[in-house]
């Protein structure tokens, strides 16, 4: 006969065995779920590491969507509102010197439409050295850097210097989803075609500070992602002057603004080493009214101070310039995202 104690012990052992047997499948399922959750966490951590290793972040500091990587404020595809004032010094081959302090910015209307404005609030033209050159007719500048053409000698100040406000520039951009394409230069990269119209409004306070003409410039731009989180942009303008003063030369030219943007360091390298980028710009200009070709290059070096705050320096040189063309330039500016 079994004792009461041995019977109780047997029932306890049997009960434990039964509980373990019934709970076994549940414990195995929980272990599988925990293993799957662990793998998911590791995958998310890996993605976070990859994201922090690239400077391709949005202005707000998060991961940017394809085609919207505009941490430096240089991508034409990004239609975010931003304020980008700059100071520019220009020296022409003829020794005319131009100083410009401009208010520049972009206004976003919606995902497909945006407009930039550019107003030289202070523009100074120093022509003391080549005073006689300006008595002849010079072609209008495609970038508002040179004195306008056909200026009567009598209208120039005797001291060889003019200061005031320059011409207002407005540029309207349009794009839509149908104009987006896959970049041929980068895996999973995107490209975009944009069209628009630029106009130069004769708001200059002195003749020598502006063009004395309404210049209309239809344009198209092609932008595509490149390897190493860069992009290439080719903006192509065609300038005409349907309304102008009789003393001003007719405007007819092609004007290119071609960029290659390359991030140099990721933003998370610290306040000194992080967030550097290089943006060389090439400007070919063909004036078919005067049968003249010119070329200018300007490498921009910029630094993200923090997301949405960028400062940059931009020297530039003309390639074999004529007297009325840019010999060398220097620009410093700031970009502030809203």
KESE-614772 format. One record per residue (C-alpha): z, x, y negated; residue in one letter. Coordinates in nm, 4 decimals. Each point is the difference from the previous one (the first is absolute). Layout:
BEGIN
<site z="Z" x="X" y="Y" rest="A"/>
...
***
This chain:
BEGIN
<site z="0.0000" x="0.0000" y="0.0000" rest="X"/>
<site z="-0.0720" x="0.1111" y="-0.3509" rest="X"/>
<site z="0.2796" x="0.0264" y="-0.2439" rest="X"/>
<site z="-0.0017" x="-0.1863" y="-0.3296" rest="X"/>
<site z="-0.0293" x="0.3315" y="-0.1849" rest="X"/>
<site z="-0.3009" x="0.1141" y="0.2010" rest="X"/>
<site z="-0.1671" x="-0.3396" y="-0.0399" rest="X"/>
<site z="0.0432" x="0.0159" y="-0.3776" rest="X"/>
<site z="-0.1390" x="0.3531" y="-0.0146" rest="X"/>
<site z="-0.3013" x="-0.1047" y="0.2019" rest="X"/>
<site z="-0.0750" x="-0.2909" y="-0.2310" rest="X"/>
<site z="0.0293" x="0.2286" y="-0.3047" rest="X"/>
<site z="-0.2441" x="0.2528" y="0.1466" rest="X"/>
<site z="-0.2393" x="-0.2788" y="0.1005" rest="X"/>
<site z="0.0182" x="-0.1532" y="-0.3495" rest="X"/>
<site z="-0.0712" x="0.3332" y="-0.1727" rest="X"/>
<site z="-0.2961" x="0.0638" y="0.2305" rest="X"/>
<site z="-0.1378" x="-0.3469" y="-0.0710" rest="X"/>
<site z="0.0406" x="0.0402" y="-0.3779" rest="X"/>
<site z="-0.1732" x="0.3366" y="-0.0019" rest="X"/>
<site z="-0.2817" x="-0.1336" y="0.2137" rest="X"/>
<site z="-0.0563" x="-0.2967" y="-0.2287" rest="X"/>
<site z="0.0286" x="0.2006" y="-0.3226" rest="X"/>
<site z="-0.2272" x="0.2817" y="0.1175" rest="X"/>
<site z="-0.3310" x="-0.1582" y="-0.1079" rest="X"/>
<site z="0.1453" x="-0.0902" y="-0.3407" rest="X"/>
<site z="0.1243" x="0.3530" y="-0.0612" rest="X"/>
<site z="-0.3392" x="0.1418" y="0.0992" rest="X"/>
<site z="-0.1774" x="-0.2315" y="-0.2474" rest="X"/>
<site z="0.2357" x="0.1029" y="-0.2791" rest="X"/>
<site z="-0.0635" x="0.3652" y="0.0803" rest="X"/>
<site z="-0.3744" x="-0.0617" y="-0.0250" rest="X"/>
<site z="0.0417" x="-0.1752" y="-0.3349" rest="X"/>
<site z="0.2148" x="0.2836" y="-0.1293" rest="X"/>
<site z="-0.2594" x="0.2542" y="0.1138" rest="X"/>
<site z="-0.2802" x="-0.1950" y="-0.1705" rest="X"/>
<site z="0.2067" x="-0.0241" y="-0.3204" rest="X"/>
<site z="0.0669" x="0.3729" y="0.0125" rest="X"/>
<site z="-0.3727" x="0.0733" y="0.0306" rest="X"/>
<site z="-0.0712" x="-0.2337" y="-0.2945" rest="X"/>
<site z="0.2580" x="0.1774" y="-0.2173" rest="X"/>
<site z="-0.1500" x="0.3382" y="0.0910" rest="X"/>
<site z="-0.3479" x="-0.1288" y="-0.0919" rest="X"/>
<site z="0.1217" x="-0.1259" y="-0.3387" rest="X"/>
<site z="0.1759" x="0.3296" y="-0.0676" rest="X"/>
<site z="-0.3212" x="0.1878" y="0.0855" rest="X"/>
<site z="-0.1971" x="-0.2174" y="-0.2433" rest="X"/>
<site z="0.2586" x="0.0617" y="-0.2708" rest="X"/>
<site z="-0.0324" x="0.3747" y="0.0526" rest="X"/>
<site z="-0.3793" x="-0.0236" y="-0.0223" rest="X"/>
<site z="0.0191" x="-0.2051" y="-0.3180" rest="X"/>
<site z="0.2392" x="0.2433" y="-0.1665" rest="X"/>
<site z="-0.2305" x="0.2897" y="0.0853" rest="X"/>
<site z="-0.2857" x="-0.1335" y="-0.2174" rest="X"/>
<site z="-0.0223" x="-0.0528" y="-0.3762" rest="X"/>
<site z="-0.2034" x="-0.3175" y="0.0549" rest="X"/>
<site z="0.2657" x="-0.2438" y="-0.1231" rest="X"/>
<site z="-0.0259" x="-0.2929" y="-0.2319" rest="X"/>
<site z="0.1238" x="0.0009" y="-0.3589" rest="X"/>
<site z="0.3108" x="-0.1868" y="0.1139" rest="X"/>
<site z="0.0811" x="0.2724" y="0.2502" rest="X"/>
<site z="-0.0888" x="-0.1932" y="0.3190" rest="X"/>
<site z="-0.2822" x="0.0566" y="0.2444" rest="X"/>
<site z="-0.3271" x="-0.0886" y="-0.1708" rest="X"/>
<site z="-0.2636" x="-0.2236" y="0.1530" rest="X"/>
<site z="-0.3396" x="0.1530" y="0.0888" rest="X"/>
<site z="-0.2045" x="0.0543" y="-0.3138" rest="X"/>
<site z="0.3029" x="-0.0448" y="-0.2263" rest="X"/>
<site z="0.1625" x="0.3439" y="0.0225" rest="X"/>
<site z="0.0485" x="0.0602" y="-0.3711" rest="X"/>
<site z="0.3223" x="0.1932" y="-0.0360" rest="X"/>
<site z="-0.1655" x="0.2181" y="-0.2675" rest="X"/>
<site z="-0.1666" x="-0.2795" y="-0.1987" rest="X"/>
<site z="-0.3435" x="0.1578" y="0.0489" rest="X"/>
<site z="-0.1616" x="-0.2347" y="0.2565" rest="X"/>
<site z="-0.2513" x="-0.2378" y="-0.1674" rest="X"/>
<site z="0.0550" x="-0.2508" y="0.2828" rest="X"/>
<site z="0.3573" x="-0.0666" y="-0.1074" rest="X"/>
<site z="0.0131" x="-0.2843" y="-0.2541" rest="X"/>
<site z="0.3671" x="0.0331" y="-0.0882" rest="X"/>
<site z="0.0958" x="-0.0184" y="-0.3672" rest="X"/>
<site z="0.0850" x="0.3421" y="-0.1428" rest="X"/>
<site z="0.0312" x="0.1837" y="-0.3313" rest="X"/>
<site z="-0.1649" x="0.3441" y="-0.0243" rest="X"/>
<site z="0.0122" x="0.1571" y="-0.3495" rest="X"/>
<site z="-0.1459" x="0.3472" y="-0.0457" rest="X"/>
<site z="-0.0678" x="0.2779" y="-0.2501" rest="X"/>
<site z="-0.3326" x="0.1847" y="0.0173" rest="X"/>
<site z="-0.1344" x="0.3064" y="-0.1803" rest="X"/>
<site z="-0.3758" x="0.0630" y="0.0001" rest="X"/>
<site z="-0.1982" x="0.2971" y="-0.1313" rest="X"/>
<site z="-0.3765" x="-0.0344" y="-0.0180" rest="X"/>
<site z="-0.2412" x="0.2883" y="0.0396" rest="X"/>
<site z="-0.0748" x="-0.0432" y="-0.3730" rest="X"/>
<site z="0.3732" x="0.0689" y="-0.0711" rest="X"/>
<site z="0.0788" x="-0.3567" y="-0.1037" rest="X"/>
<site z="0.3590" x="-0.0752" y="0.1081" rest="X"/>
<site z="0.1212" x="-0.3479" y="0.0937" rest="X"/>
<site z="0.3596" x="-0.1125" y="0.0575" rest="X"/>
<site z="0.0631" x="-0.3443" y="0.1523" rest="X"/>
<site z="0.3223" x="-0.1911" y="0.0681" rest="X"/>
<site z="-0.0985" x="-0.3103" y="0.1965" rest="X"/>
<site z="0.1707" x="-0.3075" y="0.1403" rest="X"/>
<site z="-0.1539" x="-0.0620" y="0.3399" rest="X"/>
<site z="0.0937" x="-0.2502" y="0.2675" rest="X"/>
<site z="-0.1019" x="-0.2575" y="0.2589" rest="X"/>
<site z="0.0665" x="-0.3746" y="0.0028" rest="X"/>
<site z="-0.0115" x="-0.1790" y="0.3356" rest="X"/>
<site z="-0.1341" x="-0.3572" y="-0.0052" rest="X"/>
<site z="-0.0042" x="-0.0600" y="0.3779" rest="X"/>
<site z="-0.0849" x="0.1791" y="0.3260" rest="X"/>
<site z="-0.3688" x="0.0212" y="-0.0946" rest="X"/>
<site z="-0.0087" x="0.0413" y="-0.3788" rest="X"/>
<site z="0.1601" x="0.2564" y="-0.2333" rest="X"/>
<site z="-0.0731" x="0.1538" y="-0.3389" rest="X"/>
<site z="0.0750" x="0.3342" y="-0.1619" rest="X"/>
<site z="0.0380" x="0.0582" y="-0.3725" rest="X"/>
<site z="-0.0225" x="0.3321" y="-0.1853" rest="X"/>
<site z="0.0763" x="0.0259" y="-0.3700" rest="X"/>
<site z="0.0116" x="0.3363" y="-0.1830" rest="X"/>
<site z="0.2758" x="-0.0936" y="-0.2440" rest="X"/>
<site z="-0.0165" x="0.3467" y="-0.1586" rest="X"/>
<site z="-0.3245" x="0.1969" y="0.0029" rest="X"/>
<site z="-0.0573" x="0.3141" y="-0.2010" rest="X"/>
<site z="-0.3391" x="0.1731" y="-0.0323" rest="X"/>
<site z="0.0039" x="0.3505" y="-0.1496" rest="X"/>
<site z="-0.3518" x="0.1182" y="-0.0950" rest="X"/>
<site z="0.0868" x="0.2768" y="-0.2467" rest="X"/>
<site z="-0.1909" x="0.2650" y="0.1980" rest="X"/>
<site z="-0.3265" x="-0.1825" y="0.0735" rest="X"/>
<site z="-0.0078" x="-0.2167" y="-0.3147" rest="X"/>
<site z="-0.3744" x="0.0440" y="-0.0406" rest="X"/>
<site z="-0.0716" x="-0.1062" y="0.3595" rest="X"/>
<site z="0.1304" x="-0.3501" y="-0.0587" rest="X"/>
<site z="-0.2563" x="-0.0604" y="-0.2723" rest="X"/>
<site z="-0.2557" x="-0.0331" y="0.2783" rest="X"/>
<site z="-0.0090" x="-0.2810" y="0.2529" rest="X"/>
<site z="0.2162" x="0.0531" y="0.3094" rest="X"/>
<site z="-0.0027" x="-0.2256" y="0.3067" rest="X"/>
<site z="0.2998" x="-0.2253" y="0.0525" rest="X"/>
<site z="0.2611" x="0.1247" y="0.2426" rest="X"/>
<site z="0.0164" x="-0.1755" y="0.3358" rest="X"/>
<site z="0.3787" x="0.0434" y="0.0022" rest="X"/>
<site z="0.0936" x="-0.0462" y="-0.3653" rest="X"/>
<site z="0.0751" x="0.3700" y="-0.0375" rest="X"/>
<site z="-0.2659" x="0.1019" y="-0.2523" rest="X"/>
<site z="-0.1019" x="-0.1220" y="-0.3457" rest="X"/>
<site z="-0.2593" x="-0.2762" y="0.0047" rest="X"/>
<site z="-0.3666" x="0.0581" y="-0.0682" rest="X"/>
<site z="-0.1878" x="-0.0465" y="-0.3259" rest="X"/>
<site z="0.2974" x="0.0447" y="-0.2348" rest="X"/>
<site z="-0.1074" x="0.0402" y="-0.3640" rest="X"/>
<site z="0.1218" x="0.3328" y="-0.1374" rest="X"/>
<site z="0.1412" x="-0.1748" y="-0.3080" rest="X"/>
<site z="0.2379" x="-0.2070" y="0.2128" rest="X"/>
<site z="0.1862" x="0.3068" y="0.1281" rest="X"/>
<site z="0.3187" x="0.1206" y="-0.1658" rest="X"/>
<site z="-0.0452" x="0.3194" y="-0.1980" rest="X"/>
<site z="0.3052" x="0.1565" y="0.1690" rest="X"/>
<site z="-0.1758" x="-0.0180" y="0.3378" rest="X"/>
<site z="0.2540" x="-0.2257" y="0.1681" rest="X"/>
<site z="0.0228" x="-0.3737" y="0.0785" rest="X"/>
<site z="0.2956" x="-0.1886" y="0.1490" rest="X"/>
<site z="0.0287" x="-0.3643" y="0.0963" rest="X"/>
<site z="-0.0460" x="-0.2420" y="0.2881" rest="X"/>
<site z="-0.2874" x="0.0277" y="0.2485" rest="X"/>
<site z="-0.2130" x="-0.2526" y="0.1900" rest="X"/>
<site z="0.1613" x="-0.2442" y="0.2434" rest="X"/>
<site z="-0.1187" x="0.0184" y="0.3620" rest="X"/>
<site z="0.0319" x="-0.2933" y="0.2432" rest="X"/>
<site z="-0.0933" x="0.0103" y="0.3687" rest="X"/>
<site z="-0.0058" x="-0.3054" y="0.2315" rest="X"/>
<site z="0.0201" x="0.0547" y="0.3798" rest="X"/>
<site z="-0.0939" x="-0.2442" y="0.2760" rest="X"/>
<site z="0.0338" x="0.0276" y="0.3796" rest="X"/>
<site z="0.0504" x="-0.2286" y="0.2999" rest="X"/>
<site z="0.0633" x="0.0194" y="0.3732" rest="X"/>
<site z="-0.3720" x="-0.0158" y="0.0814" rest="X"/>
<site z="-0.0513" x="0.3268" y="-0.1914" rest="X"/>
<site z="0.2432" x="0.1954" y="0.2214" rest="X"/>
<site z="-0.1239" x="0.2232" y="0.2837" rest="X"/>
<site z="0.1364" x="0.2482" y="0.2531" rest="X"/>
<site z="0.0103" x="0.3562" y="-0.1292" rest="X"/>
<site z="-0.2355" x="0.2321" y="0.1915" rest="X"/>
<site z="0.2220" x="0.2973" y="-0.0897" rest="X"/>
<site z="0.3394" x="-0.1080" y="0.1343" rest="X"/>
<site z="0.1217" x="-0.1802" y="0.3136" rest="X"/>
<site z="0.1385" x="-0.3423" y="-0.0938" rest="X"/>
<site z="-0.0896" x="0.0726" y="-0.3627" rest="X"/>
<site z="-0.1653" x="-0.2476" y="-0.2333" rest="X"/>
<site z="-0.2540" x="0.0069" y="-0.2783" rest="X"/>
<site z="-0.0879" x="-0.2363" y="-0.2806" rest="X"/>
<site z="-0.2867" x="-0.0824" y="-0.2331" rest="X"/>
<site z="0.0847" x="-0.1186" y="-0.3510" rest="X"/>
<site z="-0.2145" x="-0.1142" y="-0.2898" rest="X"/>
<site z="0.0780" x="-0.0628" y="-0.3631" rest="X"/>
<site z="-0.0833" x="0.0344" y="-0.3662" rest="X"/>
<site z="0.1284" x="0.2451" y="-0.2595" rest="X"/>
<site z="-0.0393" x="-0.0543" y="-0.3722" rest="X"/>
<site z="0.0725" x="0.2210" y="-0.2991" rest="X"/>
<site z="0.1020" x="-0.1964" y="-0.3107" rest="X"/>
<site z="-0.0590" x="0.1761" y="-0.3376" rest="X"/>
<site z="0.3586" x="-0.0121" y="-0.1296" rest="X"/>
<site z="0.0022" x="0.3540" y="-0.1486" rest="X"/>
<site z="0.1417" x="0.0213" y="-0.3516" rest="X"/>
<site z="-0.2446" x="0.2771" y="-0.0995" rest="X"/>
<site z="-0.3661" x="0.0462" y="0.0934" rest="X"/>
<site z="0.0558" x="0.3447" y="0.1486" rest="X"/>
<site z="0.2743" x="-0.1362" y="0.2297" rest="X"/>
<site z="-0.2191" x="-0.2522" y="0.1849" rest="X"/>
<site z="-0.3482" x="-0.0999" y="0.1039" rest="X"/>
<site z="-0.0743" x="-0.2880" y="-0.2423" rest="X"/>
<site z="-0.1491" x="-0.1885" y="0.2971" rest="X"/>
<site z="0.0927" x="-0.2543" y="0.2657" rest="X"/>
<site z="-0.0661" x="0.1880" y="0.3231" rest="X"/>
<site z="-0.0305" x="-0.2009" y="0.3236" rest="X"/>
<site z="0.0373" x="0.1889" y="0.3283" rest="X"/>
<site z="-0.0538" x="-0.1849" y="0.3288" rest="X"/>
<site z="0.1371" x="0.2065" y="0.2862" rest="X"/>
<site z="0.0670" x="0.0128" y="0.3712" rest="X"/>
<site z="0.2567" x="0.2084" y="0.1850" rest="X"/>
<site z="0.0330" x="0.1038" y="0.3637" rest="X"/>
<site z="0.3398" x="0.1126" y="0.1319" rest="X"/>
<site z="0.0761" x="0.1194" y="0.3546" rest="X"/>
<site z="0.3041" x="0.1420" y="0.1774" rest="X"/>
<site z="-0.0186" x="0.3638" y="0.1067" rest="X"/>
<site z="0.1939" x="0.2098" y="0.2546" rest="X"/>
<site z="0.3496" x="0.1226" y="-0.0886" rest="X"/>
<site z="0.0715" x="-0.3212" y="-0.1952" rest="X"/>
<site z="-0.2465" x="0.0730" y="-0.2819" rest="X"/>
<site z="-0.2897" x="-0.2038" y="-0.1325" rest="X"/>
<site z="-0.3333" x="0.0512" y="-0.1730" rest="X"/>
<site z="-0.1205" x="-0.2207" y="-0.2880" rest="X"/>
<site z="-0.3395" x="-0.0082" y="-0.1697" rest="X"/>
<site z="-0.0205" x="-0.2087" y="-0.3183" rest="X"/>
<site z="-0.3502" x="-0.0412" y="-0.1448" rest="X"/>
<site z="-0.0614" x="-0.1350" y="-0.3526" rest="X"/>
<site z="-0.3215" x="-0.0907" y="-0.1824" rest="X"/>
<site z="0.0489" x="-0.0006" y="-0.3792" rest="X"/>
<site z="-0.2044" x="-0.2086" y="-0.2462" rest="X"/>
<site z="0.0515" x="-0.0901" y="-0.3677" rest="X"/>
<site z="-0.1480" x="-0.3486" y="-0.0599" rest="X"/>
<site z="0.1801" x="-0.0297" y="-0.3368" rest="X"/>
<site z="0.0210" x="0.3051" y="-0.2267" rest="X"/>
<site z="-0.0174" x="0.1233" y="-0.3565" rest="X"/>
<site z="-0.3485" x="0.1024" y="-0.1120" rest="X"/>
<site z="0.1262" x="0.3518" y="-0.0706" rest="X"/>
<site z="0.1260" x="0.0422" y="0.3583" rest="X"/>
<site z="-0.2159" x="0.1318" y="0.2814" rest="X"/>
<site z="-0.0901" x="-0.2344" y="0.2837" rest="X"/>
<site z="0.2159" x="0.0515" y="0.3111" rest="X"/>
<site z="-0.1578" x="0.0262" y="0.3445" rest="X"/>
<site z="0.1589" x="0.2130" y="0.2712" rest="X"/>
<site z="0.1449" x="0.0242" y="0.3487" rest="X"/>
<site z="0.3645" x="0.1099" y="0.0123" rest="X"/>
<site z="0.1784" x="0.0975" y="0.3190" rest="X"/>
<site z="0.3718" x="0.0371" y="0.0631" rest="X"/>
<site z="0.0506" x="0.1397" y="0.3490" rest="X"/>
<site z="0.3476" x="0.0742" y="0.1382" rest="X"/>
<site z="0.1596" x="0.1496" y="0.3079" rest="X"/>
<site z="0.3715" x="-0.0721" y="0.0278" rest="X"/>
<site z="0.2104" x="0.2139" y="0.2363" rest="X"/>
<site z="0.3802" x="-0.0292" y="0.0387" rest="X"/>
<site z="0.1576" x="0.3454" y="0.0265" rest="X"/>
<site z="0.3620" x="-0.0735" y="0.0944" rest="X"/>
<site z="0.1805" x="-0.3133" y="0.1262" rest="X"/>
<site z="0.2353" x="-0.1709" y="-0.2481" rest="X"/>
<site z="0.3106" x="0.0601" y="0.2132" rest="X"/>
<site z="0.0015" x="0.3796" y="-0.0418" rest="X"/>
<site z="0.2363" x="-0.0246" y="-0.2931" rest="X"/>
<site z="-0.0242" x="-0.0223" y="-0.3798" rest="X"/>
<site z="-0.1838" x="0.3312" y="-0.0412" rest="X"/>
<site z="-0.2256" x="0.0395" y="0.3046" rest="X"/>
<site z="-0.0726" x="-0.3634" y="0.0835" rest="X"/>
<site z="-0.2787" x="-0.2250" y="-0.1265" rest="X"/>
<site z="-0.2628" x="0.2501" y="-0.1206" rest="X"/>
<site z="-0.3705" x="-0.0882" y="0.0111" rest="X"/>
<site z="-0.3355" x="0.1431" y="-0.1094" rest="X"/>
<site z="-0.2805" x="-0.2113" y="-0.1499" rest="X"/>
<site z="-0.3158" x="0.1924" y="-0.0953" rest="X"/>
<site z="-0.2464" x="-0.2078" y="-0.2042" rest="X"/>
<site z="-0.3725" x="0.0639" y="-0.0485" rest="X"/>
<site z="-0.1991" x="-0.1608" y="-0.2824" rest="X"/>
<site z="-0.3808" x="0.0222" y="0.0189" rest="X"/>
<site z="-0.1719" x="-0.1618" y="-0.3005" rest="X"/>
<site z="-0.3728" x="-0.0556" y="-0.0410" rest="X"/>
<site z="-0.1166" x="-0.1198" y="-0.3441" rest="X"/>
<site z="-0.3475" x="-0.1438" y="0.0507" rest="X"/>
<site z="-0.0402" x="-0.0749" y="-0.3722" rest="X"/>
<site z="0.0226" x="0.3728" y="-0.0792" rest="X"/>
<site z="-0.1034" x="0.1340" y="0.3434" rest="X"/>
<site z="0.3216" x="0.1979" y="0.0307" rest="X"/>
<site z="0.2291" x="0.0719" y="0.2966" rest="X"/>
<site z="0.3586" x="0.1238" y="-0.0244" rest="X"/>
<site z="0.2790" x="0.0655" y="0.2469" rest="X"/>
<site z="0.3778" x="0.0260" y="-0.0383" rest="X"/>
<site z="0.2817" x="0.0672" y="0.2473" rest="X"/>
<site z="0.3734" x="-0.0648" y="-0.0407" rest="X"/>
<site z="0.2622" x="0.0660" y="0.2723" rest="X"/>
<site z="0.3065" x="-0.2228" y="-0.0491" rest="X"/>
<site z="0.3365" x="0.1189" y="0.1347" rest="X"/>
<site z="0.2636" x="-0.2725" y="0.0183" rest="X"/>
<site z="0.3618" x="-0.0499" y="0.1036" rest="X"/>
<site z="0.1858" x="-0.3133" y="0.1074" rest="X"/>
<site z="0.3324" x="0.0003" y="-0.1826" rest="X"/>
<site z="0.0978" x="-0.3060" y="0.2056" rest="X"/>
<site z="-0.1930" x="-0.2995" y="0.1401" rest="X"/>
<site z="-0.2038" x="-0.1482" y="-0.2814" rest="X"/>
<site z="0.0605" x="0.2878" y="-0.2450" rest="X"/>
<site z="-0.2600" x="0.2785" y="-0.0095" rest="X"/>
<site z="-0.0725" x="0.2841" y="-0.2425" rest="X"/>
<site z="-0.3187" x="0.2098" y="0.0075" rest="X"/>
<site z="-0.1885" x="0.2896" y="-0.1628" rest="X"/>
<site z="-0.3793" x="0.0168" y="-0.0129" rest="X"/>
<site z="-0.2023" x="0.2940" y="-0.1354" rest="X"/>
<site z="-0.3791" x="-0.0288" y="-0.0038" rest="X"/>
<site z="-0.3127" x="0.2070" y="-0.0566" rest="X"/>
<site z="-0.3594" x="-0.0791" y="-0.0878" rest="X"/>
<site z="-0.2671" x="0.1698" y="0.2120" rest="X"/>
<site z="-0.2447" x="0.1795" y="-0.2325" rest="X"/>
<site z="0.0581" x="-0.2496" y="-0.2843" rest="X"/>
<site z="-0.2282" x="-0.0578" y="-0.2989" rest="X"/>
<site z="0.1408" x="0.0000" y="-0.3543" rest="X"/>
<site z="0.0992" x="-0.3692" y="0.0036" rest="X"/>
<site z="0.1532" x="0.0140" y="0.3499" rest="X"/>
<site z="0.3522" x="0.0790" y="0.1189" rest="X"/>
<site z="0.0773" x="0.3678" y="0.0429" rest="X"/>
<site z="0.3543" x="-0.0473" y="0.1216" rest="X"/>
<site z="0.2677" x="-0.2696" y="-0.0041" rest="X"/>
<site z="0.3666" x="-0.0473" y="0.0762" rest="X"/>
<site z="0.1807" x="-0.3257" y="0.0767" rest="X"/>
<site z="0.3610" x="-0.0904" y="0.0756" rest="X"/>
<site z="0.1070" x="-0.3510" y="0.0915" rest="X"/>
<site z="0.2498" x="-0.2320" y="0.1634" rest="X"/>
<site z="-0.0457" x="-0.2933" y="0.2408" rest="X"/>
<site z="0.2557" x="-0.2786" y="0.0191" rest="X"/>
<site z="-0.0384" x="-0.2866" y="0.2527" rest="X"/>
<site z="0.1333" x="-0.3435" y="-0.0837" rest="X"/>
***
